[in-house]
């Protein structure tokens, strides 16, 4: 089964400011829940470009540490970028990041499609383990972006 997460958040910043923050892989650590132990191990020290490989260590669940390898598939400067998991905890992870100009700032939009490993067991774990964790990750991100940049009134 293919799952989807779609979030939007308005921020009172310029498109350039949003791009500079969101397209820098090092900022992922700042907006990810601390208990995930998120650390870039290689590839995050350059400006984003198509084909870039970024490796992370992450603890998606207590007692489970894994390597996550992402490829930046597409980049349209100031507008969007797409990353896809090559190796990691998901069978599929495809994440589209968009920045749209709106009155008073930008709308940051994320669209994620993902599939879990382990067939039936993965589908069973989705509702009580995986989906709540993904929701927590995006809620932490939303709160951190407000803390860093504020909100549009």
C-alpha positions as CSV (number, residue, x, y, z in Angstrom):
1,X,0.0,0.0,0.0
2,X,1.2,3.5,-0.9
3,X,0.7,6.2,1.8
4,X,0.6,9.9,1.4
5,X,1.4,12.9,3.6
6,X,0.5,16.4,2.4
7,X,1.3,19.5,4.6
8,X,1.3,23.2,4.0
9,X,2.7,26.0,6.2
10,X,2.6,29.8,5.6
11,X,5.8,31.6,6.6
12,X,6.4,35.4,6.7
13,X,9.7,35.2,4.8
14,X,10.9,35.7,1.3
15,X,11.1,32.9,-1.2
16,X,14.9,33.3,-1.1
17,X,15.0,33.0,2.7
18,X,12.8,29.9,2.5
19,X,14.9,28.3,-0.2
20,X,18.1,29.0,1.6
21,X,16.8,27.3,4.7
22,X,15.0,24.4,3.1
23,X,17.5,23.5,0.5
24,X,20.4,23.2,3.0
25,X,20.4,19.6,4.2
26,X,22.1,20.6,7.5
27,X,18.9,22.4,8.6
28,X,17.1,19.0,8.7
29,X,18.7,18.3,12.0
30,X,17.3,21.6,13.4
31,X,13.7,20.7,12.5
32,X,13.7,17.0,13.3
33,X,12.6,15.7,16.7
34,X,15.7,15.4,19.0
35,X,14.9,11.9,20.0
36,X,15.4,10.7,16.4
37,X,19.2,11.3,16.8
38,X,19.3,12.6,13.2
39,X,22.8,13.2,12.0
40,X,24.2,13.7,8.5
41,X,27.2,11.5,7.9
42,X,28.1,12.6,4.4
43,X,27.0,14.6,1.4
44,X,25.3,17.5,3.1
45,X,28.0,20.0,2.9
46,X,27.3,21.4,-0.6
47,X,24.6,23.4,-2.2
48,X,21.8,21.1,-3.3
49,X,22.0,19.7,-6.9
50,X,20.3,16.9,-8.8
51,X,22.1,13.6,-8.2
52,X,23.4,14.7,-4.8
53,X,23.7,11.7,-2.4
54,X,23.2,12.5,1.3
55,X,23.6,9.9,4.1
56,X,22.1,10.1,7.5
57,X,21.9,8.1,10.7
58,X,18.5,8.2,12.3
59,X,16.6,6.5,15.1
60,X,13.0,6.5,13.8
61,X,11.8,4.4,16.7
62,X,13.3,3.7,20.2
63,X,16.0,1.0,20.0
64,X,16.2,1.1,16.1
65,X,19.0,3.0,14.4
66,X,19.4,2.9,10.7
67,X,21.2,4.5,7.8
68,X,19.2,6.6,5.5
69,X,20.6,7.4,2.0
70,X,18.8,10.0,0.0
71,X,19.2,11.2,-3.6
72,X,18.2,14.7,-4.7
73,X,16.3,13.9,-7.8
74,X,15.2,17.3,-9.1
75,X,15.9,20.9,-8.2
76,X,14.1,24.0,-9.6
77,X,15.9,26.8,-7.8
78,X,13.6,28.8,-5.5
79,X,10.6,26.7,-6.5
80,X,10.9,23.0,-5.5
81,X,13.2,20.1,-5.0
82,X,12.5,16.3,-4.8
83,X,14.4,13.8,-2.7
84,X,14.0,10.0,-2.8
85,X,15.3,7.4,-0.4
86,X,17.8,5.0,-2.0
87,X,18.3,2.9,1.2
88,X,16.7,3.2,4.6
89,X,13.7,2.2,6.7
90,X,11.1,2.6,4.0
91,X,10.4,0.4,0.9
92,X,9.7,3.8,-0.9
93,X,10.1,7.4,0.2
94,X,9.5,10.2,-2.3
95,X,9.4,13.7,-0.9
96,X,8.5,16.8,-2.9
97,X,9.2,20.2,-1.3
98,X,7.5,23.3,-2.8
99,X,7.8,27.0,-2.1
100,X,5.0,29.2,-3.4
101,X,4.9,33.0,-3.0
102,X,1.8,34.2,-1.2
103,X,0.8,37.6,0.2
104,X,3.0,38.4,3.1
105,X,5.5,35.5,2.6
106,X,5.6,32.0,1.2
107,X,3.6,28.8,1.4
108,X,5.9,25.8,2.2
109,X,4.3,22.6,0.9
110,X,5.4,19.0,1.3
111,X,4.1,16.0,-0.5
112,X,5.4,12.6,0.6
113,X,4.5,9.2,-0.8
114,X,5.9,6.3,1.1
115,X,5.6,2.5,1.3
116,X,6.5,0.3,4.2
117,X,8.6,-2.9,4.1
118,X,7.4,-6.2,5.6
119,X,4.1,-6.5,3.7
120,X,1.2,-7.3,6.0
121,X,3.3,-6.6,9.1
122,X,4.3,-3.2,7.8
123,X,0.7,-2.3,6.9
124,X,-0.4,-3.4,10.5
125,X,2.3,-1.2,12.1
126,X,1.4,1.8,10.0
127,X,-1.6,3.1,12.0
128,X,-0.2,2.7,15.5
129,X,3.5,3.2,15.0
130,X,4.6,4.7,11.6
131,X,1.8,7.2,10.9
132,X,1.9,8.7,14.4
133,X,5.7,9.1,14.2
134,X,5.5,10.8,10.7
135,X,2.8,13.1,12.1
136,X,5.0,13.9,15.0
137,X,8.0,14.7,12.7
138,X,5.9,17.1,10.6
139,X,4.4,18.7,13.7
140,X,7.8,19.3,15.2
141,X,8.9,20.8,11.9
142,X,5.9,23.1,11.8
143,X,6.5,24.3,15.4
144,X,10.3,24.8,14.8
145,X,9.6,26.8,11.6
146,X,7.2,29.1,13.6
147,X,9.9,29.5,16.3
148,X,12.5,30.4,13.6
149,X,10.4,32.5,11.3
150,X,7.1,33.4,12.9
151,X,3.6,33.2,11.4
152,X,1.6,35.2,8.9
153,X,-1.1,37.1,10.7
